[in-house]
Amino acid sequence: MTTVKTLSQLEGEPHANVFPDAEPKTIRLTLSAGEAVAPHTHPGRDIVCYLLEGRIELQVGGGTDELAAGDVARFEGEAEISPHAIEDSTALLVLAPRAED
């Protein structure tokens, strides 16, 4: 069975859960220019951040990278993260459970 969603129609700001109760967890993050998400972690997960539009500074574990629309970042959820929007931005985040070795 295929489930299709339109990101622009999801409810919830800044976070909208694309497929509630499904794994991997998929979130649409919408930030206005100057808005930020407080530092936090997602232990036990690998995270992919695809910036759909805008520009953000992504702080991960003490380092900072600037992402522009079309950029993709991958990092471990144990690292403290905090995105900060340089301009109005929308990202798609996939938080996958880390595979056990």
NULUM-888788 format. One line per field, with one value per atom (N, C-alpha, C): x, y, z; residue in three letters; atom name. Coordinates in Angstrom, 2 decimals. Atoms other than C-alpha are relative to their C-alpha. Example, Ala and Ser with C-alpha at 12.3 -4.5 7.8 and 13.67 -1.06 7.14 Angstrom:
2
c1: (0.89, 12.30, 0.90, -0.82, 13.67, -0.77)
c2: (-1.19, -4.50, 1.20, -1.19, -1.06, 1.09)
c3: (0.00, 7.80, 0.00, -0.06, 7.14, 0.73)
r: (ala, ala, ala, ser, ser, ser)
a: (N, CA, C, N, CA, C)
REM end
This chain:
101
c1: (0.83, 0.00, 0.88, -0.75, 1.31, -0.79, 0.61, 0.61, 0.69, -0.54, 1.05, -0.51, 0.35, 1.10, 0.55, -0.48, 1.50, 0.53, -0.63, 3.97, -0.65, 0.55, 2.38, -1.37, 1.32, -0.98, 0.03, -0.10, 0.33, -0.23, 0.22, -0.72, 1.10, -1.01, 1.73, 1.19, -1.14, 4.37, 0.82, -0.82, 7.30, 0.10, -0.13, 7.11, -1.35, 1.20, 4.56, 0.43, -0.33, 4.70, -0.69, 0.54, 4.27, -0.80, 0.66, 3.36, -0.06, 0.07, 2.24, 0.00, -0.05, 2.95, 0.68, -0.72, 5.22, 1.49, -1.46, 8.94, 0.48, -0.68, 11.16, -0.87, 0.73, 9.83, 0.37, -0.23, 9.42, -0.70, 0.48, 9.01, 0.23, -0.20, 8.43, 0.30, -0.40, 10.25, -0.11, 0.17, 9.18, 0.44, -0.50, 11.09, -0.03, -0.07, 10.70, 1.41, -1.32, 13.81, 0.23, -0.35, 15.55, -0.47, 0.53, 13.66, 0.99, -0.90, 15.58, -0.71, 0.45, 14.96, 1.06, -0.94, 16.54, 0.84, -0.85, 19.47, -0.67, 0.62, 18.29, 0.66, -0.57, 19.18, -1.13, 0.90, 17.50, 0.79, -0.82, 19.37, -0.57, 0.39, 19.32, -0.50, 0.48, 18.52, 1.11, -0.79, 20.33, -0.96, 0.87, 19.00, 0.50, -0.27, 18.82, -0.85, 0.67, 17.93, 0.14, 0.02, 16.92, -0.67, 0.56, 16.45, -0.71, 0.83, 13.59, 0.07, -0.06, 13.67, 0.60, -0.57, 15.48, 1.48, -1.39, 18.79, 0.02, -0.11, 19.66, 1.46, -1.24, 22.63, -0.37, 0.28, 22.64, 1.16, -1.02, 24.54, -0.15, -0.02, 25.48, 1.26, -1.14, 27.69, 1.14, -1.06, 29.61, 0.48, -0.34, 30.06, -1.22, 1.10, 27.98, 0.22, -0.02, 27.15, -1.15, 1.08, 25.15, -0.56, 0.66, 22.62, -0.87, 0.86, 20.88, -0.97, 1.00, 17.83, 0.68, -0.57, 18.69, 1.11, -1.06, 21.40, -0.60, 0.38, 21.22, 1.11, -0.97, 22.93, -0.42, 0.26, 23.24, 0.84, -0.74, 24.22, -0.65, 0.50, 23.81, -0.83, 0.91, 20.99, 0.55, -0.61, 23.26, 0.63, -0.59, 24.84, -1.08, 0.94, 23.17, -0.18, 0.28, 21.45, -0.88, 0.83, 19.91, 0.03, 0.07, 18.78, -0.45, 0.33, 18.57, -0.24, 0.35, 16.81, 0.63, -0.56, 18.75, -1.08, 1.17, 15.69, -1.12, 1.12, 12.23, 0.42, -0.54, 13.00, -0.96, 0.75, 11.36, 0.95, -0.86, 13.18, -0.83, 0.57, 12.23, 1.04, -0.91, 13.78, -0.48, 0.29, 13.94, 0.84, -0.67, 14.78, -0.18, 0.08, 15.55, 0.61, -0.62, 16.15, 1.36, -1.34, 19.84, -0.02, -0.07, 20.43, 0.97, -0.89, 21.92, 1.04, -1.08, 25.30, -0.06)
c2: (-1.18, 0.00, 1.25, -1.25, 3.47, 1.12, -1.16, 6.54, 1.24, -1.21, 9.93, 1.20, -1.23, 13.28, 1.19, -1.25, 16.87, 0.84, -0.68, 18.69, 1.33, -1.33, 22.11, -0.06, 0.12, 20.78, -0.58, 0.56, 19.31, 1.07, -0.92, 20.92, -0.16, 0.03, 21.82, 0.86, -0.88, 24.54, 0.04, 0.17, 24.38, -1.45, 1.42, 20.56, -0.58, 0.73, 18.50, -1.43, 1.41, 14.70, -0.47, 0.36, 13.47, -1.30, 1.29, 9.86, -0.40, 0.32, 9.66, -1.50, 1.40, 6.35, -0.92, 0.82, 5.16, 0.21, -0.09, 4.46, -0.17, -0.99, 6.01, 1.24, -1.22, 9.19, 1.05, -0.99, 11.85, 1.29, -1.28, 15.52, 1.10, -1.24, 18.71, 1.08, -1.09, 21.56, 1.31, -1.30, 25.11, 1.07, -1.08, 28.07, 1.32, -1.34, 31.79, 0.53, -0.62, 33.90, 0.45, -0.36, 34.34, -0.98, 0.98, 31.48, -1.17, 1.13, 28.58, -1.05, 1.08, 25.24, -0.15, 0.13, 24.91, -1.28, 1.18, 22.49, -1.22, 1.23, 18.90, -1.20, 1.23, 15.27, -0.97, 1.10, 12.20, -1.30, 1.20, 9.27, -1.22, 1.25, 5.96, 0.17, -0.24, 7.56, 0.56, -0.67, 8.48, 0.98, -1.05, 11.72, 0.48, -0.63, 13.01, 1.26, -1.29, 16.67, 0.45, -0.49, 17.72, 1.36, -1.34, 21.47, 0.25, -0.18, 22.03, 1.43, -1.41, 25.83, 0.82, -0.91, 28.67, -0.25, 0.13, 28.77, -0.09, 0.16, 27.56, -0.19, 0.40, 27.30, -1.20, 1.23, 23.76, -0.27, 0.30, 23.35, -1.45, 1.42, 19.73, -0.28, 0.41, 18.65, 0.98, -0.99, 21.92, 0.60, -0.56, 22.50, 0.63, -0.66, 24.67, -0.09, 0.04, 24.14, 0.85, -0.75, 26.45, -0.84, 0.77, 24.63, 0.93, -0.74, 26.06, -1.00, 0.88, 24.69, -1.01, 1.10, 21.31, -0.74, 0.67, 20.46, -1.09, 1.11, 17.21, -0.21, 0.28, 16.60, -1.27, 1.22, 13.33, 0.06, -0.02, 13.02, -0.94, 0.88, 10.89, 0.78, -0.66, 11.73, 0.24, -0.25, 11.59, 1.39, -1.33, 14.87, 1.04, -1.08, 18.01, 0.82, -0.73, 19.77, 1.22, -1.20, 23.22, 0.71, -0.75, 24.58, 1.45, -1.43, 28.38, 0.51, -0.46, 29.90, 1.35, -1.26, 32.57, 0.73, -0.52, 33.05, -1.01, 0.94, 31.45, -1.34, 1.29, 27.73, -1.14, 1.23, 24.33, -1.17, 1.18, 21.04, -1.25, 1.31, 17.39, -0.78, 0.74, 15.40, -1.46, 1.42, 11.60, -0.49, 0.48, 10.11, -1.52, 1.46, 6.44, -0.65, 0.73, 4.01, -0.54, 0.49, 3.14, -1.53, 1.46, -0.44, -0.52, 0.61, -2.65, -0.83, 0.78, -4.16, -1.45)
c3: (0.00, 0.00, 0.00, 0.10, -0.90, 0.67, -0.62, 1.20, -0.57, 0.61, -0.48, 0.78, -0.71, 1.34, -0.77, 0.55, 0.16, 1.16, -1.13, 2.44, 0.33, -0.25, 2.01, 0.68, -0.60, 3.28, 1.42, -1.34, 6.55, 1.05, -1.11, 9.82, 1.02, -1.04, 12.54, -0.36, 0.20, 12.83, 1.27, 1.19, 12.93, -0.46, 0.35, 12.96, -0.42, 0.42, 11.04, -0.29, 0.19, 11.25, -1.27, 1.31, 7.67, 0.07, -0.11, 8.50, 1.48, -1.43, 12.17, 0.25, -0.43, 13.91, -1.01, 0.98, 11.06, 0.17, 0.01, 10.87, -1.44, -0.81, 9.86, 0.20, -0.30, 11.44, -1.04, 1.06, 8.74, 0.40, -0.51, 9.69, -1.04, 0.77, 7.69, 1.03, -0.88, 9.44, -0.77, 0.63, 8.56, 0.98, -0.86, 9.99, -0.76, 0.57, 9.33, 0.18, -0.12, 8.82, 1.43, -1.36, 12.17, 1.06, -0.95, 13.81, 0.14, -0.27, 15.41, 0.84, -0.87, 17.08, 1.08, -1.12, 20.53, -0.15, 0.07, 20.79, 0.65, -0.48, 21.24, -0.68, 0.57, 20.44, -0.36, 0.36, 18.92, 0.14, -0.22, 20.52, -0.72, 0.64, 18.65, -1.43, 1.37, 15.28, -0.88, 1.03, 12.09, -0.68, 0.52, 10.60, -1.35, 1.29, 7.04, -0.06, 0.13, 6.50, -1.45, 1.39, 2.96, 0.01, -0.01, 2.63, -1.33, 1.19, 0.19, -0.52, 0.40, 0.20, 1.11, -0.98, 1.92, 0.24, -0.42, 3.76, 1.52, -1.45, 7.27, 0.41, -0.66, 9.59, 0.85, -0.73, 10.93, 0.95, -1.01, 14.19, 0.40, -0.36, 14.80, 0.80, -0.83, 17.69, 0.07, -0.14, 17.99, -1.31, 1.30, 14.25, -0.65, 0.70, 11.94, -1.50, 1.45, 8.29, -0.52, 0.63, 6.05, -1.14, 1.05, 3.89, -0.83, 0.93, 0.82, -0.62, 0.63, -1.00, -0.90, 0.78, -2.51, 0.72, -0.76, 0.06, 0.89, -0.86, 2.02, 1.02, -1.07, 5.40, 0.71, -0.76, 7.32, 1.27, -1.25, 10.99, 1.00, -1.05, 14.10, 1.01, -0.91, 16.48, 1.39, -1.31, 19.54, 0.07, 0.03, 18.43, 0.29, -0.27, 19.74, -1.28, 1.23, 16.83, 0.27, -0.09, 16.33, -1.35, 1.25, 12.96, 0.25, -0.09, 12.54, -1.42, 1.35, 9.51, -0.31, 0.48, 7.64, -0.80, 0.71, 5.42, 0.17, -0.12, 5.33, -0.61, 0.42, 5.04, 0.30, -0.21, 4.71, -0.25, 0.12, 5.29, 0.24, -0.26, 5.20, 0.79, -0.87, 8.05, 0.09, -0.17, 8.14, 1.16, -1.20, 11.55, 0.04, 0.11, 11.05, 1.23, -1.11, 13.92, -0.45, 0.31, 14.01, 0.00, 0.09, 12.89, 1.04, -0.99, 15.58, -0.72, 0.62, 14.73, 0.38)
r: (met, met, met, thr, thr, thr, thr, thr, thr, val, val, val, lys, lys, lys, thr, thr, thr, leu, leu, leu, ser, ser, ser, gln, gln, gln, leu, leu, leu, glu, glu, glu, gly, gly, gly, glu, glu, glu, pro, pro, pro, his, his, his, ala, ala, ala, asn, asn, asn, val, val, val, phe, phe, phe, pro, pro, pro, asp, asp, asp, ala, ala, ala, glu, glu, glu, pro, pro, pro, lys, lys, lys, thr, thr, thr, ile, ile, ile, arg, arg, arg, leu, leu, leu, thr, thr, thr, leu, leu, leu, ser, ser, ser, ala, ala, ala, gly, gly, gly, glu, glu, glu, ala, ala, ala, val, val, val, ala, ala, ala, pro, pro, pro, his, his, his, thr, thr, thr, his, his, his, pro, pro, pro, gly, gly, gly, arg, arg, arg, asp, asp, asp, ile, ile, ile, val, val, val, cys, cys, cys, tyr, tyr, tyr, leu, leu, leu, leu, leu, leu, glu, glu, glu, gly, gly, gly, arg, arg, arg, ile, ile, ile, glu, glu, glu, leu, leu, leu, gln, gln, gln, val, val, val, gly, gly, gly, gly, gly, gly, gly, gly, gly, thr, thr, thr, asp, asp, asp, glu, glu, glu, leu, leu, leu, ala, ala, ala, ala, ala, ala, gly, gly, gly, asp, asp, asp, val, val, val, ala, ala, ala, arg, arg, arg, phe, phe, phe, glu, glu, glu, gly, gly, gly, glu, glu, glu, ala, ala, ala, glu, glu, glu, ile, ile, ile, ser, ser, ser, pro, pro, pro, his, his, his, ala, ala, ala, ile, ile, ile, glu, glu, glu, asp, asp, asp, ser, ser, ser, thr, thr, thr, ala, ala, ala, leu, leu, leu, leu, leu, leu, val, val, val, leu, leu, leu, ala, ala, ala, pro, pro, pro, arg, arg, arg, ala, ala, ala, glu, glu, glu, asp, asp, asp)
a: (N, CA, C, N, CA, C, N, CA, C, N, CA, C, N, CA, C, N, CA, C, N, CA, C, N, CA, C, N, CA, C, N, CA, C, N, CA, C, N, CA, C, N, CA, C, N, CA, C, N, CA, C, N, CA, C, N, CA, C, N, CA, C, N, CA, C, N, CA, C, N, CA, C, N, CA, C, N, CA, C, N, CA, C, N, CA, C, N, CA, C, N, CA, C, N, CA, C, N, CA, C, N, CA, C, N, CA, C, N, CA, C, N, CA, C, N, CA, C, N, CA, C, N, CA, C, N, CA, C, N, CA, C, N, CA, C, N, CA, C, N, CA, C, N, CA, C, N, CA, C, N, CA, C, N, CA, C, N, CA, C, N, CA, C, N, CA, C, N, CA, C, N, CA, C, N, CA, C, N, CA, C, N, CA, C, N, CA, C, N, CA, C, N, CA, C, N, CA, C, N, CA, C, N, CA, C, N, CA, C, N, CA, C, N, CA, C, N, CA, C, N, CA, C, N, CA, C, N, CA, C, N, CA, C, N, CA, C, N, CA, C, N, CA, C, N, CA, C, N, CA, C, N, CA, C, N, CA, C, N, CA, C, N, CA, C, N, CA, C, N, CA, C, N, CA, C, N, CA, C, N, CA, C, N, CA, C, N, CA, C, N, CA, C, N, CA, C, N, CA, C, N, CA, C, N, CA, C, N, CA, C, N, CA, C, N, CA, C, N, CA, C, N, CA, C, N, CA, C, N, CA, C, N, CA, C, N, CA, C, N, CA, C, N, CA, C, N, CA, C, N, CA, C)
REM end
